[in-house]
Amino acid sequence: MDRMSKNISFFTLLLIHLLVYLLDSHDKTLRLAFAESSKVYIFLGERQHNDPKLVTDLHHDMLTNLMGSKELAKESMVYSYRHGFSGFAAKLTESQAQQLSVNGDLPAGIWPESKAFRDEGLGEIPSGWKGFCQSGDQFSAAKHCNKKLIGARWFVDGLLAEIGRSFNLTRLGEILSARDAEGHGTHVSSTAAGAYVANVSYDGVGLGTARGGAPRARLAIYKVCWKLSVGQCASADILKAFDEAIKDGVHVLTLSIAAASLPLYSEVDGRDAIAIGSFHAVARGITVVCGAGNDGPSPQTVKNTAPWIITVAASTMDRAYPTQIILGNNKTFQGQSIYTGKEEGFTGLFYPADGGPDATAGLCEDLTLSRNLVAGKVVLCFTTVSSRIVTLMAAESVRAAGGVGVIVSKPPTISQLNAAASPVQKLITRSAPRSCSTSVQPVVKLSPPPTLVGKAVPAKIAEFSSRGPNSRSFSTQEQGFTMLSGTSMATPHIAGIVALLRALHADWSPAAIRSALTTTAWTSDPYGVPIFAEGDPHKLADPFDFGGGIANPNGAACPGLVYDMDETDYINYLCSMEYNNSAISRLTGKPVMCPKTVSILDVNLPSITIPYLRNSTTLTRTVTNVGPYTMS
């Protein structure tokens, strides 16, 4: 696939989901004043003009009739969506919104200095690119954009209107520009399209050359999520980013964003900005790739399930960082760690529950430690919770008590291995001594890990990865220089592959690309080992865990046959979901009359799922030959 990457000049949209961390910055507060009873509403309608100015004028006229003056209308308007689709976001009272028959009330950046965004060897910016770089706090368009990073925008007006209060940047550690304030966005964008960077490691662990999936692709960043609570993204801002990206001429959209909770909004509900924005993007030939969410391993937790989206789950990779845990009696256990220090020999081992009446004292999520007992020692704790936060909490508790390391006994995923800003050595293991009481003064020795790559490390579906079936419809099966994990990090891997496929097959539709990835995916790992799913119980994975399977880029380049779809197919899907004509018309921006009979089983997806199968069922699929051979 490297050969193909040499000829790529395509664009990737990154809508970045930021998490909360506190950073120092100059005091900046965004302020917005309006009636406390106002909320942000999104209105979607039929596109009546091709001229964007006329579209916006129409939106202003609608609000003027409602508000009574042009001045109030312009003050109320948050965004006019006028490029990819027609609609607007406005601050309205509930009664005003009802008068407009509004569809619903409402729901991250880049570090440009990274070597992954250098533009050496790239040609001029393609003439089809219509976007630009927007300067802002700690971000200069002239200095930070180049032939690699060709676009950078940020949208916050929708969030300001939605929360209706001051936005203190200093307290939140946020940056009012396309600059990434936390690292999540930089990780996502470099994974999708980062340039080659040699001699990359995590303090010596995993040394090698790093590159993105499509290292010669261009990048455009649209920052829409901001560090309020756990990262907040307003629907109005997301839709504005989609609208601008469609105008700018992107080819691939990757969104590491998922709904915060279940049940999901319907695809025609204005609160599902990703479903609405992606529909219009796909209708214009733009492939949209989204994360499935991190709410696994429970069933029916998958997010971003609209059939026009490529939905990405997460598996472990074919690499591991095994560490030997050696006890004083020479018993050895194996764990996973990215400890980067030196082997220090034996040190004391402390288990909080030993000899005490409280059996829960050894739980990682509720450690209460005495400095007199823990200082200078490694602490052993147990957990059944799949959460990076639990590991961070345990490490912080041990650090505060003067400990030098923590052994967390649980199924390993890389997210629990990496805890920032703590000198405490962290190690995850599935097998550990249940007690330290067999020795008067138990000791343990931990050593830095080697890097294992290949067949020795079978792939597994990560415990956190959200699972199917689709909670909206059981008949649609989703296909689903630090170390991070989550479906946010899996998504740009697929986006990079999509960019390569787009370069190789410029005439393929988004549905054809989606089909090629799905029908050629591995349902065992690349070495022929069965795929297992982490969780309780640990089980053999099925399509509701891995969707289509593990992506096979070389296979997807030559799939032979594809299950293609266009806007009519997606409308038939919406009709089969029994959404009414007016709701579908608002989503599509054109009048829709659903046929009298349409079955969701006949949607031309590259999968077949039949719920409640009791009798014989007939369904249809249409395949398109994209291979070099003719068929008769």
N, C-alpha and C positions, 0 to 999 in steps of 0.2 A: 504493500500500500504506500510505501515511501515514494515510489516512482510517481504515483498520481499526485502526491502532495506538492510536487515541484511546480505544478501548473495552476495552483488554486489562487483565485483572487475573489473570494466570496466573504460575506459579512456575517457576523454572528451577533445577535442581540442577547445581552445578558441582563436579566432583571434580577437584582441581587437581594437575597434575604439576609439581613444582618442580625446578629445576636447582641446581647447586652454585655459590654465590658466598659470600664471606666478608664478614660484617657485624659491627659491634660491638654487643654487648648485655651485659646483666648475666649473670653466671655462673649457669647453671641446668643441673642434670644430673638426668635422670630415671633412677632405678635400679630394677632388678628382679632378684630373686634366686630361682633355682630350679635344679633338677638340670640339669647341663650336657647330659645325654643327652636331655633333653626337647625336643620340637619342637611346633609348632602344627599341629594337624590340624582339618579342617572336616568335620563330619558333617551331612548333609542327609537328611531323612526326611519321611514323610507327616504332614501337619498334622492332628492328631486333635482339636483344640479351637479354638474361635474366641476364647476368653478368653486374652489374652496371658500373664496370670499363670499359668494352668494349663499353657500351653505351656512356659514357663520351668521350672515345677515338674517337668514330665516330663523336661526336659533334666537337671535336677539329680538326679532319681531315677536316670536312666541312669548318670550319672557316679558317684553314690553306690554303686550296685551294683558298679561297676568298682573304685572307689578304696577302698571299705570304710567311709567315713564322710562325712557331709554337709560337715564342715569341709574335708576334703581335696578334695571335689568342687567346692565353691565357690572354693577357692584355685586349682584347676586351670582353672576356667571363665574364658575370655577374653571371649566374647560369647554371649548367647542371641539367636538370630534368631527373633522371635516375632510379627511384624506382617505382613509381606508373604509370608513363607514360614517353614517350620519347620526349625531346625537350630541348631548351636552350633559355636563354635571353642573348643578346649581344648588345654592343654599336657599332652602325653602322651608316654610312652616308645613305642618302636616296637611292643613286645609288647602294651601296653595298647591302642594304636590297632588292632592286628590283631584284638583281642578284640571291638572295637566295629564291625568291618567298615567302617572309615572310608574315605571315597571318595578321599582323596588328601592329600598333604602340600603345604605352602603355597608363593603368589607369595608450585593448592593454596592456596587462601586468597584474601583480598581486602583491598584498602587502602580502608577505608570512607570516608576523608576525600575521596576523589576526587569531583570535581563530577559525574561520570557516575552517581553513586549518590544524588544529591539527590532528594527526594520531592515537589518543588513540583508542584502540580496533580493529584496522585494522591488518590483518595478513601480511605476507611477500608480497613483490611486486610480482605479478604474473609472471611466467616464460615467458609468451608470450610477455611481454613488452620488446621492443628493443630500446627504446629511452634513453635519458640522460638529465641531467641538465647542463646548460651552465653558467659558472660564468661570471660576468660582473660588471659594475659600481653599487655599493651598493647592489650586489647580489652575495652570495657565494653558490655554489652548495652544498658544504659539510654542511653548516649551515642552509640553507633555504629550501632545499628539504628534504622530508621525505616519509613515506609510504602513505601519502595522496597526496602531491604534488610530483609526480614522474617524471615529465618532465618539462623543462623550456628552451625555445629557443627564439632567436630574430633574425630578418632578416631586414637589412637596406640597403644592397648593391644595390638593385634594385632602391630604392628611391634616393640614392646618384647619381647613374648613370643617373637617369631620370632628376633630377633637375640640375645636372652639376655644383653645386656650394657648398660652405662651409655650414656646418650644425652646427650652434652654439647652443650647448646644454644649456648653462647658460641662454642665452636670452630667449629661448623657455621653460625653466623649464622642459626639457626632461632628461631621464635617459637612458644611453646606456646599457641596459640589459633587462631582462624579467620583471623587477620591474615596477609596475604601477605608473606613475607619476601624475595621476589625480583622480583615483578612479573608473572610468567607468569599467575597466577590472575586478577589485576586486569585484565590485557589481555583474557583470554578472556571474563570476565563482562561487561565493558563492551562488547565486540564483540557479544555476544548480546543484551544488554538495557540498555545504557547510555542515560542520559537525554541530551537535546540539550545540547551544550556549544559555545558560539560561540567563534570566534577561536582555534582550536586549530591548532598547527603543530609541526613538529620544528625548533625554532630558526629559524623563518621558512620552512622548506620545507613545501610542501603545505598552505598556510593555508586554513582553511575551518571549517565547522561539523561537529563529530563527533557521531554518535549510534549506538546499537546497532541491530540488526535489528528488535527489538521494544522501542522506547524506553519504553513504558508498562507493560511486563511487570514483575512483582515478582521479586525474586531471593532465593534461599536458597542458602547456601554450605555445603558439607560437605567439609572439608579432610581428606584421607586420605593425602597423600604428603608425605614429609619429606626433608630434605636430608642423606641419607646417600649417599655415593658420588655417583651422578648422579640422585638423586631416587628414593626407595624407597617403594613402596606395597604394604602387606601385603594379601593376599586377604581376611583376616579383617576388616580395617578397611573395605575396599571393600564387602564384603557387609553389614556393619553400617550403612554409609551408605545403601545401597539399602533395607535393611529400614526404617530410620527415615524415609527420604524417602517411601516408599510410605505409611507411617502418617501422615506430615505432610500429604499431599495435594498433592504437586507434580504438574504436568501435563506438563512436558518435562524430560528429563534430558540434560545434555550433558557428555560425558567426554572431555577432551583427554588421554587415557591410552591407551597401547598396549603390548602384550607386548614384553618386551625383546629376544626372539630367536625364531627359527624353529628347528624346526617348532612349530606352534601346538598347545596342548593341545586335546583334543576338547571340544565344548560341554558334555558331561556330566561332565567332569573337574573336581573341586573346586578345582583350581588356576586355572581360568578363571573368576575371580570376576565379571568383566564379563558374560560370556555367561550365567551363572547368575542374577545379580542382574537383568540386563536382561530375561530371560525372564519373571520374576515381575512386573516393572514393566509390561511390555507386556501381559501377561495381565490387568492391571488398568487398561488403557487409557492408560498413560503412554508417550509416545513417547521413545525413547532414541536419541541421536545421538552417534556416536563417531568419532574420527580413524582413518584408514587406516594411519597410521604414516609414518615418514620414512626408509624403507630403499630407496627407488627409486634408479636406474631399473630395477633387475633385476626380472624377472618372478617371480610367486608370492611376493611380499613383503607383500601386503596383510594387515592385522590386523583384528581385530574383525569377523569375516565371518559371524557368525550371522545367519540371514535375518530375524530379528525386529529387528535393529539397522539404523539408517540409517548407512552407513559413508561417510565424507567424505574425498575426496582433495583435493589443492591445485593450483590453477592460478595463474598470474600475473594481476594485475588490469589494467584498462584505463587504467593510468596509468604514467608513467615519469619518471625524473629524469636526462635526458641531459646529459652534460658533455663539452665539447670539450677534447681534448688537443692542444695546438698545440706542435709542435717548433720548434727554432730555424730550420730550413729552410722553415718555414711549412706543412709537411705536417700535416694535421689528422686525428685519429682521434676516434671517439665512444665514450664509455663511460657507465657509470651510477654515480651517486654521490649521497650525501645530505650532502655537504660544506656546512657552514653558515657558513664564514668569508668573507672578502673575497678578490677576485682580487688576487694579490700580484705579478703580472708573471712574467717568466721566472726560473726557478731551475735549478740544476744537476740533471741526470738521470744516475743511476748504474745500470748493469746488471752484477750480480756476475760473470756468466760471460764478459764481454768480455775477450778477450786472455788468458784463463786456460786451463789444460789440462783443468779439470774442467767438463764440460758441464752437470753437475747443480747447479752453484753458483747458477744462476738460478732454481731451483725455490722457490716460496713456502714450501713446507712444511719446507725445510731451509736457511734463510738463515743464513750466518755472515758478519757484516759488521764492517768496521773503521771505527771512529769517524773516523779520519783521512780515509777515502775517502767517507764517507756524510754527515757532519755538514752540516746545512743543505741537503741535497739530497732529491730525490724518487727512490725506488728502484723499478725495474721488475723484476717477477718473473712467472713463468709457473706454471700448475698445471692439472692435469686432474681434480683431486679436487673434488667438490661438497661442501664443508664450510665452515660458518661458522668453525669452529675454525682452519682453515688461514689464513683472512684475518686472524683475530685474532692468530695466531702471527706472521704476516708483519708486521702493524702493530706488534706489541710488539718484534720484532727491530729494525725500523727506528727506532722510538722510542728504544730503548736505545742505539742507535748514533748518536743525535743527528739522524736524518733528520726531514724535515718532511712527507713524504707517501709513499704506496706505490701503485703501479699494479699491480693483480692482473689478469692477462690470463686470462680464462676466461668461460664462459657466465654471464650475470648472473642472480641471484635476490636479492630484497631482503634475505634473511638475511645475505648476505655484505657488504651495503653498510653495515650498522649494527654498529659495534664500539664498545662502551662504554669509558669511562675511559681514553681515549688521545687526545692532542692531534694524532696523526698523521692527515693527510688520507688517506682511503681511496677508491679508485676502481676499479670493475670494468669490464673491457672485453673484447670478443671479438676485437678487432683492435688490435694494438699493434706497434710496430717490433720486429722479431726481434733487433735489436742496436742498441747506441748507438755502435758503433765507426766509423760513417761520419763522425763529427764529433770533432775533437780535444777539444772541451769541449762536449758535448751539453747542451742546455737544453730545458726544457719549461715550458709555462704551463697551469695548470689553473684552471677557473672554476666558480663555484657553479652548480648546475643550475636550469633552470626546471622547472615541473611540467606535463607533458603528460597530457591526459585525453581518452579517446574513441577513435575509429576508428584513429587513427595508432598505437595501441599494441595490437597483436593479442594475444589471450590464448594462453598456452602452458601445458601441464601441467608443473609444476615438476619439476626433475630429482630432487629428494629425495622426491617423493610416491611412496609404495609402489604397486606395480602388481599387477594380477591376472594369471592367474586365481587363484581361491581355492585355497590349497594343501591345504585339506581335501577339496574336491570341485570338479572342473573343470566340473560341471554347474550350478553356481550362480554367476552373474555379479554381483559387487558393484557398487552404484551409488555406484557411488561419488561515553599520549601520547608513545609511541615507536613504532618500526617493528620488528615481529617477523614471522617467517614460519614455516611448518611446517603440517602438517595439524592441529596443536593450534589454530592461528589460523584455519584454514579451517572447522573444526567449528562454532564459535559463530556463524558467518555462517548456516549451515544451521539451527542451533537457533533463531535469531531468526526465520527464515522459518517454521519449524514453529510457533512461538508465535503468529504471525499467522494461519496456517492453522487452528490450534486455536481461535482466537478467532472466525474466520469460519465454521468448520464444527465446532461443538462435538460433533456426533454422529459425526464421522469416527473410525475406528479408527486406531491407529498404522500399520497396514499400508496403509490408504487414503491416509494422508498420504504415506507412503513411495512409494506407487505414483504419486500425483499429481506429486510432485517428479521422479520418474524418467521418466515418459512424456511430460512437457512440457519436459524439459531440452533445451538447445541442443546439437547435435552439431557446430555451427560456432560461432564466437564471436558475441556479440550483434550484431555488425556484418556478419555473413555471411562473415567470413574463416575459412578452415579452421584447425582447432586443431592445433598442432604439439606434440610432446613433447620437452622438453629431455632431453639425454643424449647418449650416444655410440653410434650416430650420431643426429644430429638428424633426427627423422622425423615423418611425418604421424601424429597420434595415432589410436588405435583404442579400442574399448570396454574393453580391458584397461588402458588408460591413464586414460581419463576416466569409466569406468563408464557411468552413464546420460547424462552430459553436464554442461554448466554450468547451474546452477540458474536457473530462470526463474520468479520468484515470482508474477508476474501470471498466467502460464499455469497454474501449479499451483493457483491459486485456482479455476479453472474447467476441470478436466481432461476433463469429459464422462463418461468411463468410468474406473473404477479396478479394479485387481486386488486384491481384499480377501482377508485371511487372518485366522484366529482361532487359538486355542490348539490346536484339533484339527489344523489344517494344519501347525503347527510340530511337533507330535508326530509326524505322518506324515513330515515331513522327517527327524526324528531316527531314525525307524524305517528310512527309506530309506538312511540312513548306516550301517545294520546295527549300531547300538548295541543292547545287550541290554535286555530289559524292566526289569530291576532298576535299571540305570543311569539309564534314562529316568524311571522312577518316582521315584528319589531327586531328580532335577532338578525334576520337576514337582510333587512333593509329593503325588501321588495314584497309585493303582495303574494301570499301563499294560500293555495286551496288544497288541502290534503285529499288524496284519493280515498274512496270509500273503504277500500280494503288494502292494507299494507301490513306485512308481518315483519317483526324485528328479526325473525329467523332468516329472512332473505336479505338482510343488509350484507353487502359484499365484503365482509371482514375476512381476513386470512385465518379464521378460526371458526369452530362450530361448537356452540354450547346450547344444549337443549335442557331446560329445567323441567322437572316433573315428567320425565319421559315414561309413558305407560303404553301407548299404542304406536303404531308406525307413523312416522312423520316425514313429510317430503319438504325439502328446502332446496334453494338454488344458489349457485355461485357462478360467476363469470370470470374466466381467466384470460389474461392478455400475454401473448408471447413476446418477450423482450430479449430472447436469446438469438443466437446466430443461425438456428435451424428453422426450417419451415415445417409446418404440421399439416397433415392431411387426414 
